[in-house]
Amino acid sequence: VDAVAVTVGPGLEICLRVGCEAAKSIAVSHGLPFVGVHHLEAHILMARLGSELEFPFLALLVSGGHCQLLKCDAIGSYSVIGGTLDDSLGEAYDKVARMLNLPVGGGGGPAVEKLALRGDPSVVKLPIPMQHRKDCDFSFAGLKNAFRMAVVKMKEIRGLGEDEDLDEQDKADLAASFQAVAIKHLEQRLKRAIAGIKDDECDSESSINKLVVVGGVAANKAIRASLEAVCQEHDWSFFVPPPRLCTDNGVMAAWAGVEKLKCGVSDVAEGQEVFA
């Protein structure tokens, strides 16, 4: 072991503290370099593991707690150009899974994604969020509420009570409709970001033509395929970690530590605090 890296935030503070205190103890007792890792930066840097991805690039971070578009210029140098105004996409997927009474032992997102494969996305009309807003922000609260009302309406049409379950095909159509609109929202915001970057580069020497998609929701195959198609349309390169490395994992903290140490960046273990 040459160094110790540990996630210090953001996240659940009590869990972070347990890991951080253990890592600090190991680093101090063995005289090893110590790196405190930012959880979101670790997700972003995962796309560089085993790839030829170089800075600068645009990152779309989609997870259970976050939905952001960031310009990434270097290790530790990131600027947010768009974020969610309310819910994250992962949270919306989880709520949809619960409304459809799906088994969520493996996560609501994978359950909805799997069910959507058997559905028709044209059956249920749902609104695409913020179509006319000229920025790169996201919003999923309205879509989530529209989906809830669509479930209620479907049950009324089928003559079902509030606590009765829809049949599998109705659920599949609802799941497919939700996913199609959520993806369209991502596509629209990404296209706005790409257009904005191209406009900025008219007055700049920097050049961004690469998209990185990271976070737990980046494991969704339909989302990956759709965003890759947007990149192809704009002659951008597309990078995404393997699905098993999209969700939270220990490799991402270790790799972020490697990246920072290679840049000569480390932290003092004593006194290192965590943040929620």
N, C-alpha and C positions, 0 to 999 in steps of 0.2 A: 504494500500500500504506500503510494507516494504522496497522497494528499487526501483531504476530507472535504466533501461538498455536501451541503444540506439545504433543503428548502426552508426559507425563513418567512415566506409570505408571498402573496396573500392566501388566506385559507382559514381553517378552524384553529384558533389560537392555541387551545389546549393541546391539540395533536401536534402542531408545529413546535410547541415548546418542548414536548417530550423528545422529539427527534433532534431538535437543535441542541438541547442540553447533552444528549448522548454524543452527538458529533463533536461538540466543544470539548468534552472530556477526553475523547479519543485523540483529537488533534493536540491538545495541550500535553497529555501524558506521554505521547510519543514524539512530540516536537515536529509535527507535520503541518504543512501549509493548510490553511482553512479558507473555504469559500462559502459565503452565504449567497444562496441562489434565489432569484426572483422567479416565482412559479410561472408567470406568463412568459418571461424571457426564455425560460427553459423549454416551454412548448415551441416557441418560435425557432430556437436553435436546433431542435430535433430534426428539422428539415435539412440541416447541413450535415447530419451524421451519414456518412457513406455516400454523399452526393457531391456534385461539383458546384453547388450553389455558392455564389459569392455575393457580397454586399455591393451595391444597395438593392433592395427588393421591397415589394409590397407584401404585407402579411395580412391574411384574414384569420382571426382567432375566433373559433366557434366552439363553445363548450357549455357545460351545465350552468356556469356562473358568469360567462362573459361572451360578448359579441363585439369585436372591434376590428377596424381596419387601421393598420399602422404602416408608416413609412419607416423602413429599417435601414439605417445608414452604416452602422458598425456595431460591434459588441458594446452594449450599454447605451447606444444612441438610437432612440426610437421616438417617433412623434405620432400621436393618435390623430387620424383624420376623420374618423367616424366611430360611433359607439352606439349601444342600445339606449333608448330613452326609457325603457321599462324592463321587460323580461329578456332573458337570453334565449337563443334558439333551443339550446338543450333543455331549458326549463319548459319551454312551450311543448317540445316533444314529450316530455314527461307528463305534463298535464293532459295532453291529448290521449296518451296511453291510458291514463286513469279514467278519463271520460268514456273511453271505449271498453273499460273493464278488462284490459289486457294483462297478462302475467308480466311483471316487470322485474323479475329476479335478476335478469341480465341487463336491466336498464330499459327505460321507456323508449329511448331513441331506437335501439335495435328492434324492439317489438313493433313499433310503428312502421319502420322501414321494411321489415319482413312482410307485414300485412299489406302494405301499400303495393307490393309487387302483384297482388291478386286483384287489385281494385282498378276502377275506371276514374281517372282524375277529373273527367268532365261531368260527372254525375251531380256533384254538389258545388254550387257556385259560392266561392269565398272571395272576399276583397283582398287585393294586393296592397299591403301597407304603404302609405306615404308615397304613392306614385308621382305626385306632383310637387313633392318637396325637393328643392334643388340643393341637396347636400348628401353626405355619405353616411348619415345616421340610420339606425335600424329601429324598428318597433314591432313587437310581437304580441302585445297585450290585446290590441284590437282584433287581430287574427284569432287569438285564443278565445276571445269572447264570441266572435262570429262562429267559430267552430262549435262552441258550447250550444249556441242557439240552433245550429244545424242539426246537432244530435237530438235536441228536444223536438224539433220539427219532424225529423225522421221517425222518431218514436210515435208522435201523434199520427203521422200518416199510416204507420203500421198498426195503430190501435194498441200500442203498448203503454204500460204505466211507467212512471218515473224510475222505478227500481227494477224494471224488467230489461232484459238484454236484447239488443238487436241481433239479427242473424249475421253470420260471418261475412256474407257478401256485402251487406250494408256497411258493416264495419270497415271492410277492405276499401269500399268506394270512398268512405269518409276519410280514411287514412291517406289514400292516394291523393284526394283533393287537397287535404292539408299540406302534404309534402310538396305537391306541385306548386302551390302558392308560396310556400316558404322559400322554395328554391328560386322562384321567379323574383322574389324580394331580394334575395342575395345577389342574383344576376344583375338586377337593376342598379343596386348600390355599387357593385363592383364596376360596372360600366361607367358609372358617374366618377368613380375614383380614378379609373384609367384615363378618362377624358380630362379630368382635372390635372393629373400628373403630366399628361402630354402638353397641356396649356402652360403649366409651370416650367416645363423643360425648354420652352421657346426662349425663356430668359435665363436659362441655367445651363451649366456645363455637365451637370449630372445626368445620368440616363438610367431610368428604371424600366425594365421590360420583363420582369419576373414576378410571378405570384407564388406565394407560399400559403398553403391552407393547413392550419394546425388546430389542435384541441380535440376533445373527445368526439364532437359531432363530425369532424373531418374523416372519421372512419366510415361514414355513410357513403355507400357506393354511388347512389343517385346524385348526391351533392358533388362528389368528386368529379363525376363524369360531366355534369352540367357546367361546373366552373372551369374545367379543362377546356370545354368547347368554347367558352367565352375567351379564354386565353388564345386559343388557336385562331379565333376570329380577329384578334388584335395583334397577332404575331408575337405573343408573349410566351415565355417558357413557364411551365407549370411544375411545382414541386409539392409533394405531400408525403409525410412519413408513412411507413407501413401501418395498416390499421391497428396492430397490437401496440404500436408506439404512439398512437394518437391520444389514447386515454392516459390518465395519470399513471406514471410508472417511475421506478427508481432510476432507470437508464437516463431519463431526461435531466435529472438533477446532476448525475455524474458527468454527463456530456457537457452541460452548461459549465460545470466546474473546470473541465478540461479546456473548453473554449476560453474562459476567462484567464486561467493560468497561462495559457499560450500567449495571451496578450500582456502578461506580467501583472495581472490583477489578482489580488487576494485580500482577505480581511483579517482583522484581529479577532481571534476566537473569544478571548475574555471580554465580556460585556456585550457580545452580540445578542441583539434582541430580535424577537419575531413580531410580525404585524399581521392583523387580520385583513 
